[in-house]
């Protein structure tokens, strides 16, 4: 998958970081140290890492992903990354 969405709550500078949904590449999620979880009250699963967003973004850069955009919505910040195939 060439695109990845990473998000975190702005007030949670220490993590966790959301690294993907249940359709994300499991090998990439393992590289990021993310675990598939389901939060109480949600009807979907997501990959979460206890690392900070900065650590996750650094790992993705080493894997040749590049940030193409970021956006803040309320208390959430989202980064979209892309890797050339």
Backbone torsions as a table, in degrees:
resi	resn	phi	psi	omega
1	UNK	NA	125.0	-177.2
2	UNK	-83.8	-14.6	-179.2
3	UNK	-112.5	143.7	176.8
4	UNK	-138.1	137.5	173.0
5	UNK	-109.0	130.3	178.4
6	UNK	-121.6	136.8	178.3
7	UNK	-145.4	158.8	175.1
8	UNK	-157.4	161.8	174.3
9	UNK	-80.4	132.3	-176.9
10	UNK	-58.2	-35.4	-177.8
11	UNK	-76.5	-8.6	-178.5
12	UNK	-106.6	65.3	-176.4
13	UNK	-60.8	-21.1	-176.8
14	UNK	-95.1	7.3	-177.5
15	UNK	103.7	174.9	3.2
16	UNK	-78.7	167.7	177.2
17	UNK	-119.0	131.4	176.4
18	UNK	-85.2	125.3	-173.2
19	UNK	-110.6	-11.6	-179.9
20	UNK	169.7	176.2	177.3
21	UNK	-104.4	-176.5	-174.4
22	UNK	-66.8	-10.6	176.9
23	UNK	-93.5	-0.2	-178.2
24	UNK	-70.0	157.3	180.0
25	UNK	-63.3	114.1	-177.9
26	UNK	-60.6	-33.5	179.4
27	UNK	-67.9	-41.0	177.2
28	UNK	-64.9	-42.4	-179.8
29	UNK	-63.2	-36.7	176.5
30	UNK	-64.6	-39.7	176.8
31	UNK	-60.5	-32.7	-178.7
32	UNK	-86.6	-6.4	-178.1
33	UNK	74.1	26.5	-178.2
34	UNK	-96.2	144.3	-177.6
35	UNK	-119.5	138.1	178.4
36	UNK	-72.8	121.9	-178.1
37	UNK	-134.3	162.2	173.7
38	UNK	-129.3	118.8	-179.8
39	UNK	-78.6	144.9	177.8
40	UNK	-57.1	130.7	178.4
41	UNK	93.5	-15.7	177.6
42	UNK	-90.9	148.8	175.8
43	UNK	-105.2	23.4	179.3
44	UNK	-141.4	161.5	177.0
45	UNK	-107.3	156.6	178.3
46	UNK	-147.0	152.0	174.9
47	UNK	-86.5	127.6	-179.7
48	UNK	-124.4	144.5	173.2
49	UNK	-123.7	142.8	176.4
50	UNK	-79.4	-6.2	177.5
51	UNK	-72.3	160.6	175.9
52	UNK	-74.0	160.2	178.7
53	UNK	-59.2	-37.7	179.6
54	UNK	-59.0	-43.3	179.5
55	UNK	-64.6	-43.3	179.3
56	UNK	-63.8	-45.0	179.4
57	UNK	-62.9	-38.7	176.8
58	UNK	-63.2	-41.7	178.7
59	UNK	-63.6	-41.5	179.8
60	UNK	-65.7	-36.1	177.2
61	UNK	-62.1	-40.2	178.3
62	UNK	-65.4	-22.1	177.7
63	UNK	-94.7	14.8	176.1
64	UNK	74.8	19.1	172.1
65	UNK	-86.3	146.2	179.1
66	UNK	-127.1	137.6	175.6
67	UNK	-68.2	128.0	176.9
68	UNK	-108.1	-20.8	175.1
69	UNK	-165.3	159.7	172.7
70	UNK	-141.4	156.9	-176.4
71	UNK	-153.4	140.0	173.2
72	UNK	-105.9	132.1	177.3
73	UNK	-131.7	108.2	-176.9
74	UNK	63.1	-122.1	179.1
75	UNK	-97.9	10.5	-177.7
76	UNK	-111.0	140.3	172.1
77	UNK	-119.3	137.8	-176.5
78	UNK	-127.1	136.4	174.2
79	UNK	-116.4	136.8	171.6
80	UNK	-107.5	127.4	-179.9
81	UNK	-120.8	153.1	-179.1
82	UNK	-136.3	145.4	175.6
83	UNK	-124.3	126.8	177.4
84	UNK	-66.0	137.4	178.7
85	UNK	-89.2	NA	NA
